Amino acid sequence: MKRVMLRVAYDGTNYHGWQLQPNVATIESELNEALSGLFREEIRVIGASRTDTGVHALGNIAVFDTNTRMPAEKIAYALNQRLPEDIRVRESVEVEPDFHPRRRSCKKTYEYKILNCEFPQPVYRLYSHFTYARLDVEKMRRAASYLVGEHDFKSFCSVNTVAETTVRTIYDISVVKAGDIISIRVTGSGFLYNMVRIIAGTLIEAGRGRIAPDDMESILKALDRTQAGPTAPACGLTLVEYEYM
């Protein structure tokens, strides 16, 4: 028996998120089916991030145990022949038998993309959130700066969050504009349910002038979800990478 780690990229548009659910297609169900068929044994993957419906990934992490004699580094090639074209394994490597993707210290990076122009552009519709309201990127940057460091992010998580603590550390957050696309990139120790989408929604409010950048300090201190901005749509969010420490 060996444990194999997969680095998985996917377009989340046609899936009901990562996590296995009855009677709907998920990333986890597609991986389980493809792996079980490949190795002729029941395989159940353990995912690092349970991304929501419509959220994309360039590098989510999953592990599974198998009796196969196939070298771990070859599994990605074989598995990609069985997966739908909107899911691809970018890497497969053998890891320690006790390696668990959600219990190891790591840095996680997410990116949220906003299409900010007068009219929607169809080629971006699945991978960005469109708004015609002109956004002040400098105000968004100033607002974002208040989030760096260790804070209680209770104001920036869904009321349905069941985490033991809402304290998280953000190592870096940037707001960059290239043409009509504004990208919010956040790297942290971990993220609460809908945390990045709520951050994005709040920064959009700052960019529209509906909240002042220095209001972010009081929003954090309020520990109240109603004080932050709306939850931005899922389509703009991509899990970029996991970096284990």
N, C-alpha and C positions, 0 to 999 in steps of 0.2 A: 504493500500500500504506500502510495506517495501523495503528497499534496502539491498541487499545481496552481500557480497564480496566473490569471489572465488580465491583460490590460485591454479594456473593451471600449470601442467607439460606436456611437449609434445616433441616428436621427430619430428622436423620440416622437415624431409627429403621429405615427400610426399605432402607438402603444399606450397602454394605460399605466405608464410609469414602469419602474424597475420591478417592484415586488410582485410575487406570485399572487394572482387573484383568480377566483373561479370564473370560467366561461369567457374570459377576455385575454387578448394577447398582451403579454408583458415581455420586457427584456429578459427577465429571469426565466420565464417559461420557455422562451425560444432557445436560450442557452442550455437549459436542462434537457430539452427534447433532442437538440443536436448532439450534445455530449453522450447522452444515453444511447442514441442510435449509433454513434461512432464506436463506442467501446462495448456495446452490448451488455451494459450493466446500468443499474439505476444510479444516476448522478444528480446531485442537488448542490447547486452553487451557493456560496455565501458572498453576498455583495457588500462593498464598502459603503456605498451611498445609495439610498432608496429614492432615486429621483422620481419626481412627479410626472403625471401625464403631460406629454408635450415637451418635456425638458430633454435637451440633447447632451451628449458627452463625447469628449475626445479621449478621455482616459479614466473611465471608472474601473474599479478593481474588483475582481471576483476570485475566489479560490474554490477548489473542489478536491475530493479524494478519489483515487482510482487505483485499480490493480493493473492497468495497462503497462505493457513493456515499451510502448512508443516513447521515445525521448521527449521530454517536456517541451523542448524548443521546437519540435516538429508539430506539436498539437495545433498551434495557431493555423498552420497551412491546411491541415486536414479539416479542422473545424470550419474554416471560412468557406469550404466547398459545400457545407451543409446549412449555413446560416442564410437568412434573407439578405438581400443586398444593402439594406439599411442598417445592418449590424455587422461589425467587423472586429475580429480580435487582432490587435496590433502587436501583441507580444505574449508568449507563454513561457514561463520559467518554473523550475521546481523550487519550492521553499521549504522551510522547516516544518515538521509535522504539526507544530503548535501555532503556526502563523495564522493570525486572525485579522482580517483587514479593518475591522472596526475597533480593535483593542490595542493597536500599535500607535505610538505617537507619530503624528504626521502633519504636514502642511497641505491644505486643500485650497485649490484655486478655482474660482468660478468667474465667468464673464457674462455680463448682461449687455446686449446690444439694442440700441434705440435707433430707428430710422427717423431722422428729424428733417423733414422737407415738406413742401406744399402738398404733394400728392403721394399716395403709396406707390411703391415699386414692386410689382408682382414677384420678381426673383428673390426678394428679401422677406416675403410675407411669412415664411415658416421659421425664420431664424432671427427675427428682430421684432421689437414692438414699435409700431408706427405712431408718431404724434406730429401733427402739423404745427402745434404751438412752438414758437421759437424758444429754444432753451439756452440759457446763459451758462456756458460750460464752466466759466470761472467761478460762478456762485456754487455750482455743483461740486467743484473741487474743494472749495472752502468748507462746504457743509460736510463733505466726506472726511476731511481731515480730523473732525471731532470723533470719528469712530475708531481711529487707530489706537491700539493698546488693549488692555484687559478691561472689560466693562460688563455690567449686567445688561444684557440685550433683551430684557423682557418686553420692552416697547417694540421690538423688531422681530417678534415671533408670533406665530398663530396662537390664538387662544386655546387651540386643541393640543398644543405642545405637551408632551408627557415627560420631558427631560427632567432628570433629578436636579439639575441646576441650569440657570439661564446665563451664567457667566461664561463668556468666550473671549478669546484673544484674536484681534485682527492685526496681522503683521504689516500689511500693506494694502492700500486701496488707491486706485488711480482712475481718473476720468479723462479719456482721450477722444478727440474728434478728428476723423479723417473723412473728408468729403461730407456726405450727409449722415454718416454713421457715428454715433457716440457710443463708446465702449466703456463700461464700468467693470474693472477687474479687481477682485477681492481675494486676498490670500489670508487664511486664518487657521487656527488650531482645530476648528470644527464649527459647524453651523446648525442653528436651530431650524425647526420646521418653517419653511417659507422665509427664512431670515434674509437671504440675498434678494429675493423678489420684493420684500418690504423695504429693504435698503434702497433698491433701485426706484421703487415708487416714491419714496421720500425724497430722494435726490432729484427726481423729475419735478416734484413740487417746488424744491428749492430753485431749480432751473427756470421754472415758470414765474418765480417771484412770489409764490403763495406762502412760503415760509422763508425767514431769513436764515442765512448759513449758521449764525450763532444760536439759532433756536435748537439745533441738534443737541446741544449740551443739556438743555432743559427736557428735551424729549427723552434722552437717555435716562436722566434722573427720575423722570415720572414713573418709570416701570409700568407703563400703561399703553397697551396696544392702540387705543383710540387716539393717542397723541401723535403717532407716526403717520406717514402717508399710506396710500392704498397699496395693495399687493399687485405688483406689475404682472402682466400676463406671462405664462410659462414659456411661450415660444421664443422669447428673447434670451433665455438662460441656457448656458452650456457649462457643464462640469469640465474644466480644462485638464486638471491633473491632480494626482496624489503624489506627494513626496514624503516617503517614510524616513524617519530620523533614527 
